């Protein structure tokens, strides 16, 4: 293999049909885990705000 044929980044060439890491769909369980964590953060924020006497509405 000459220097011309090697990828410059040192990585193996990517399959053209591979959409790449950021475009692959997440598994369903991961999506629900993200939604659950986001909901827990929102609820915790509301509880902390109310306990500090912040008027939310």
Protein Blocks (a to p, Z undefined) as FASTA:
>chain_A
ZZklpcfklpacddfklgbjklpccdfklmmmmmmmmmmmmmmmmmmmmmnopafZZ
